[in-house]
């Protein structure tokens, strides 16, 4: 079952995120960040639950666009716990994100997969995403 994440899911979402982090992230900081995301109007956090266990998470957000017919949707996180990766949960989470973004006025969606994870890129391409040129990015001073 795919459902909206709630506060009681924060610990498990944090653990799932830790599986994919190359850097060690402070647990309290991660909890604050997830709680913040759960309370944002332009963000959707959904989890895949199987037999009472959270097995995956997807986070997507709306990026309002001026001068275009619809908004941009972006998937910033999609994680499925290792034992559940062959159960189509990734695709189900992706569909839930697409539906949430459509409901918020998005007419296209983007995702920036980890390029060092070839399986992630092939997953998205298999789901209909097209590889486009890289974006220009600049880190901001903290």
N, C-alpha and C positions, 0 to 999 in steps of 0.2 A: 504494500500500500504506500502511495506517495501522499504526503501531507505537509502542511506548513509546519516549520520548526517552532518550538516553544522553548521557554526558559529551561525546562527540565532536560532538554536535548543538548545544552551547551557543553557539558562534560564530554559527551560522546563525539560531538562535532569537533571539539578541540583535539581529541585523540585521533580522529580521522585526519585532521589537518596536519598533525605532527608526523604522520606517516609520509607525507609528501614534502615536508620542509627540509631543505638542506641545512639550514641554520637552526640552532636550538632557540626556540621562542619561549619566553617566560609564560608560564601557564596562566597567571593572573592577567597578564596583558592580553593573551589570546581570549580569555573569557570576557574581558571588557569589550574587546573588539567584536566578538560574536554577538554579545548582548546589544551593542550599538547597532549592528546590522539588522537585528530582529526588530528594531524600532524605527526603521527608516521607511518612509512612504514609497520611495522609488526603488527599493530593494526587496527582492523576494528570496527567502531562504526556505527550501523544502528538503525533507528527508525521506529516504526510503526505509520503511519499517517492515521487518519480517519477524513474525512470532514475538512481537514485543521488543525486538532488537533493532536499533538504528544501524543500517548497513551501508548507507550512502547519504551524500548531501550534495545539493546544488545551490549555488548563490548566483543570482543574476540581478542586473540593475538596468534601469531606464536612463538613457542619456538624452535629454531633451535636445532637439535639433531646431534651429531657426531656419526658415525658408524652405523646409522640406515638408512633404506631405505627412510623414510619420516620424517617430522617434527611433533612435538606435537602441537596440537591446544588446547587452553584453553579458556573457557568462564569464564570471571571474573565477569560479571554483566549481569543479565537479569531481567528486571523489567517491569511489565505491571500495569498501573494505575488501582486501584480497580474497578471502574465502567466498565472496559473493560475485566476483567479477564475470563469471560465465552464466549469469542468471538474467540477463537483459536489463539489469537495474540501471546501468548507465543510460541506455536508450530511454527508459521510463523517466528518469530524472531529466533528461534533455527535453522530452515532450512536455513535462510539467513546466520547465523553464520557458519553453516556447509559448505555452498557453498563458502563463503569467505575463509575459511580455506583450503578447497580442492584446490581452485584456487592458493593458496600460498604454495602448496606442502605438506600439512599435511595429514597424513594417519591415525591418531587417535586423539581423542578429550577427554578432561577431563573437569570436572566442580566440584567445591567444594561448594555444596549448604549449606545454613545455616541449621545446624542440629537442631536448635530450631524451624525451620519452617518445620514441617512434610509435608505440602502440596508441598513444593519445591522439597524435596527429592523424593516424590512419582511421581511428574510431570516428573522428569528426568528419573526415572526408567521406567515409562510408555512409554517414548520416546526412550527406548533402552539402556540406560546407566546401567552399572552394578556397584554395590557397591564393592569397593576394600578396602584393609587395609589402614589405615591412613598413611599419609606421615610424615616424621620427619621434623619439622620446628624449626627455631631458629631466634628470633628477632635480628636485627642488631642495634647497637648503632647509634643514630642519630648524 
